[in-house]
Amino acid sequence: MITINLVLRSQLKKIIGKDEIVIQIEKGSNFIALAEGLCIKYDHTLRNILFSEKYGFMWLCIKNRKRVLPDEILEDGDKLILLPPLAGG
């Protein structure tokens, strides 16, 4: 198991009710596994927010102040931020 810090923004902050959480996940996990774990641990309605039926996981992933892909492997002590997808024209 590894320990990560997840800074909460947007809908995640509203549903979970905190600015930041410390969470333990399996070694070798990525952002998608983290999102799945959040759905199980906090609220199954998060699935509708974090995953699109058509596109899957679409959130912007920040790891230690750098943008990374959702399949990036997380490491012990990482500081993470998940930002919702943006739309506009």
Secondary structure, DSSP 4 states (H G I P E B T S, - for coil): -EEEEEE--HHHHHHH--SEEEEEE-TT-BHHHHHHHHHHHT-TTHHHHHEETTTEE--EEEETTEEE-TTPBP-TT-EEEEE------
